[in-house]
């Protein structure tokens, strides 16, 4: 028998640990001091998720697999205090002014955020930049709530709605929002969630993916570089299913926003609904691309095939809008087959590898 060759054990004890961010401060689990004395990687792997550069395999940092109950409670309490004492009383225009300042900082930091995403997730530079820019589109919208849809934030008022009757509808912020984000869009999904929540007067506890935490941390740094950003309105915790469950069941949680897999999202949605919480869960999908072969010119055919292949294999297919089924319709069977053959050939020509491979 040939003995299996074992790779040398990596030393994870010197890797930087990603902290939580609570009430305006970075903080660790209380056991972090004890952990610093552990050098055995097997023990550390039970306590931490190791963040790696997927292009090189290099271990970059470690993320706590679980936030202690004390950490979760501290984050939820900080968000609730900030909501009840400060943020919900801040006028809409003032909230939007802070978000506008944040937007300007994100715009200036696009290249840096994209570089972080490429390093931790392996996206191409162009795809990583698109990740940030798509998030910026939602941040742009959040900054315009006062002019584009203020009735949806402030409510409506109708004088003489009926005989001797006026009608008034008030919209009030909910409170603490729990935002659980996936790995495949480290900047876009957080920017989908907390800017709109903050604009509407809520506070946020955000749980990013342990595989790609640094983009979220960078967004936090940018937000709190604003001089008048209130403490506690935006918090970050790291952890696993138990961490999320504890946060979801916390007495201060008023709503859940989740993007991720169907099994996890379904379970969290059921828990949220059982508690009477607002819940928005975007789960996995089976997406169909339809090509009408008879209607395509030569140029149109080339464009359609490129869009199908890009939609199916861009970001390695790791996105909920990835094309998983191609439907080709038309009377001309030869043209239908041609579309399928061209998609196959185009897929074969794709170059697999990393930025380092050129």
TAHURA-V302902 format. One record per residue. SS is DSSP state (A for helix, B for strand, O for the rest). OMEGA is omega in degrees with one decimal (NA if undefined). D_LAST is the distance of its C-alpha to the last C-alpha in Angstrom with 2 decimals. Layout:
# TAHURA-V302902
SS,OMEGA,D_LAST
SS,OMEGA,D_LAST
This chain:
# TAHURA-V302902
O,179.5,40.54
O,-179.8,37.23
O,178.6,36.61
O,178.9,33.44
O,-178.7,31.08
O,175.7,30.58
O,176.9,27.66
O,-179.2,28.97
O,179.4,29.97
O,175.3,27.90
O,-178.7,29.89
O,-174.3,29.62
O,-177.8,32.74
O,179.7,31.04
O,175.8,28.50
B,178.6,29.45
B,177.9,31.31
B,-177.8,30.71
O,167.4,34.18
B,176.9,36.06
B,-172.9,37.09
B,176.4,40.76
O,175.4,43.22
O,-177.7,41.05
B,172.6,40.19
B,-177.5,37.55
B,-179.5,39.29
O,166.7,38.88
O,-177.2,40.79
O,-177.9,43.99
O,-176.1,43.00
A,178.8,39.95
A,178.1,42.07
A,-178.8,42.95
A,-176.7,39.39
O,179.9,38.36
O,-178.4,40.52
O,178.7,38.76
O,-178.7,36.29
O,-175.4,36.18
A,178.4,32.88
A,177.1,34.66
A,-179.5,37.08
A,-179.5,34.46
A,176.3,32.49
A,-176.5,35.73
A,-173.9,35.95
B,163.9,32.38
B,-179.8,29.19
B,177.2,26.32
B,-177.9,23.37
B,167.8,20.08
O,-175.0,16.43
O,179.3,15.36
O,-174.8,11.87
O,-175.9,13.76
O,-177.5,17.31
O,174.3,18.65
B,-172.5,22.00
B,-176.1,22.21
B,179.4,25.71
B,-176.7,28.52
B,179.4,30.30
B,176.7,33.94
O,-177.8,34.42
O,171.2,37.69
O,178.6,39.36
O,177.7,42.97
A,179.3,45.67
A,179.1,46.64
A,-179.8,43.20
A,179.8,43.14
A,179.6,46.73
A,179.9,46.02
A,-179.0,43.18
A,179.5,45.31
A,178.6,48.34
A,179.7,46.48
A,-179.9,45.19
A,178.7,48.71
A,178.9,50.39
A,179.9,48.01
A,-171.8,48.66
A,-176.0,52.42
A,-171.8,53.15
O,-161.1,50.65
A,-177.5,47.97
A,178.8,50.05
A,179.4,52.51
O,-179.8,49.99
O,-178.1,50.49
A,-177.1,47.81
A,177.9,47.11
A,176.8,46.66
A,-178.7,44.20
A,175.9,42.21
A,177.9,42.33
A,179.2,40.65
A,178.0,37.96
A,175.0,37.47
A,177.8,36.96
A,179.3,34.42
A,-179.2,32.60
A,178.5,32.37
A,178.6,30.86
A,178.9,28.20
A,-179.6,27.35
A,-173.9,26.85
O,-175.6,24.70
A,-177.0,22.26
A,179.4,19.18
A,178.2,20.31
A,179.2,21.05
A,178.5,17.68
A,177.0,16.04
A,-178.9,18.56
A,178.0,17.79
A,-178.1,14.03
A,-174.0,15.13
A,-175.2,17.97
A,178.7,17.11
O,176.9,13.38
O,172.9,13.35
O,179.2,10.61
A,-179.6,11.85
A,179.9,13.63
A,179.0,15.24
A,177.0,16.27
A,176.9,17.84
A,175.9,19.59
A,-178.4,20.97
A,-176.4,22.69
A,176.5,23.86
A,175.8,25.45
A,178.6,27.29
A,178.9,28.41
A,178.6,30.08
A,176.2,32.36
A,175.5,33.00
A,-179.5,34.02
A,179.3,36.42
A,-178.7,37.86
A,-177.1,38.65
O,-175.5,40.68
A,-177.1,42.90
A,-177.0,45.97
A,-173.6,45.80
A,-176.5,44.03
O,-176.4,45.77
A,178.3,48.04
A,178.6,50.61
A,179.9,48.27
A,-174.1,48.07
A,-177.2,51.59
B,-177.5,53.54
B,177.6,55.97
B,-179.7,59.57
B,178.1,62.03
B,-178.8,65.45
B,-179.8,68.29
B,173.7,66.05
B,-177.7,69.27
O,179.3,72.97
O,-176.8,73.45
B,171.1,70.01
B,179.6,66.91
B,179.2,63.61
B,-180.0,61.02
B,-179.6,57.80
B,174.1,56.08
O,-178.9,52.51
O,176.9,52.06
O,-176.8,48.99
O,-175.2,48.82
O,-175.7,47.93
B,179.0,45.23
B,173.9,42.20
B,-179.2,40.06
B,-179.8,36.43
B,-170.8,34.30
O,-176.9,30.60
O,-176.8,27.86
O,-164.4,24.42
O,175.3,22.33
O,-170.9,23.02
O,178.3,23.67
O,-173.5,24.69
A,-174.9,25.89
A,172.8,28.46
A,179.0,30.11
A,169.4,30.36
A,-164.2,31.99
A,-167.2,34.62
A,177.7,35.98
A,179.2,36.22
A,178.7,38.45
A,179.4,40.40
A,179.9,41.05
A,-178.5,41.98
O,175.2,44.61
O,178.0,46.10
O,170.6,44.77
B,-167.9,43.17
B,163.8,40.16
B,-173.0,39.17
B,177.2,35.49
B,179.6,33.94
O,174.5,30.10
O,179.0,28.08
O,-179.0,28.02
O,-174.2,24.37
O,-172.2,23.22
O,-165.5,26.13
A,177.9,24.79
A,176.4,24.22
A,178.8,27.87
A,-179.9,29.01
A,177.3,27.43
A,177.3,29.24
A,178.6,32.41
A,180.0,32.07
A,-178.4,31.74
A,-176.0,34.71
O,167.2,36.92
O,174.6,36.18
O,-170.8,38.52
O,-174.7,41.91
O,174.4,44.03
O,-175.2,41.86
O,175.7,44.41
O,171.3,43.89
O,-178.5,43.58
O,-179.5,42.47
B,-175.6,38.90
B,179.9,38.37
B,172.4,35.66
O,176.9,36.33
O,177.5,34.16
O,-174.7,35.30
O,-177.6,35.69
A,-179.5,38.00
A,178.1,41.09
A,-179.7,39.96
A,-179.5,39.38
A,179.2,42.68
A,178.9,44.62
A,-178.8,43.25
A,-177.7,43.98
O,-179.7,47.52
O,-175.2,48.23
O,-177.2,51.27
O,-177.6,49.51
B,-178.5,46.74
B,-179.4,47.54
B,179.0,44.46
B,166.7,41.21
B,-173.4,37.93
B,169.3,35.44
B,-177.9,32.15
O,-173.8,31.06
O,-178.8,32.04
A,-179.3,35.22
A,-178.5,37.15
A,-179.1,36.68
A,179.1,37.27
A,179.9,40.36
A,-179.5,41.82
A,179.0,41.29
A,179.2,42.66
A,178.4,45.75
A,-179.2,46.34
A,-179.1,46.01
A,179.1,48.38
A,178.1,50.85
O,-178.7,51.09
O,-179.1,51.49
O,168.1,48.27
B,-179.1,46.25
B,173.0,43.02
B,-176.4,40.00
B,176.7,37.65
B,-171.0,34.62
O,179.6,33.80
O,-175.8,31.66
O,172.2,32.00
O,-170.9,31.95
B,-179.0,30.69
B,171.6,31.61
B,-178.4,30.10
B,177.2,32.83
B,177.3,32.23
B,-169.6,35.42
A,-175.6,34.68
A,-173.2,37.89
A,-171.9,37.20
O,168.7,33.79
O,178.1,33.38
A,178.5,30.62
A,179.2,28.57
A,177.7,29.59
A,-180.0,28.57
A,179.8,25.01
A,-178.8,24.84
A,-179.2,26.45
A,177.5,24.14
A,179.3,21.04
A,179.3,22.81
A,-178.6,23.82
A,177.5,20.43
A,179.7,18.90
A,-178.4,21.98
A,-169.8,21.81
A,175.4,18.24
A,-175.9,16.91
A,-177.9,16.61
A,-179.7,16.77
A,-175.4,20.33
O,174.0,21.40
O,-172.6,23.65
O,178.0,27.31
O,179.3,26.95
O,178.9,24.51
B,178.3,25.98
B,180.0,27.44
B,175.9,30.01
B,178.2,29.92
B,179.9,33.38
B,-178.3,33.90
B,179.6,37.36
O,-178.4,39.35
O,-175.1,42.23
O,-177.4,40.31
A,-179.6,39.16
A,178.6,37.14
A,177.9,35.07
A,179.4,34.63
A,180.0,33.31
A,178.8,31.05
A,-178.5,29.37
A,-179.5,28.78
A,-179.3,27.50
A,177.1,25.03
A,178.7,23.73
A,-178.6,23.33
A,178.7,21.53
A,177.1,19.17
A,179.7,18.47
A,-177.8,17.80
A,179.3,15.14
O,179.7,13.06
O,177.8,9.72
O,178.8,10.23
O,-176.2,8.17
O,176.6,7.04
A,-179.2,5.34
A,178.5,5.36
A,-178.9,3.80
O,NA,0.00
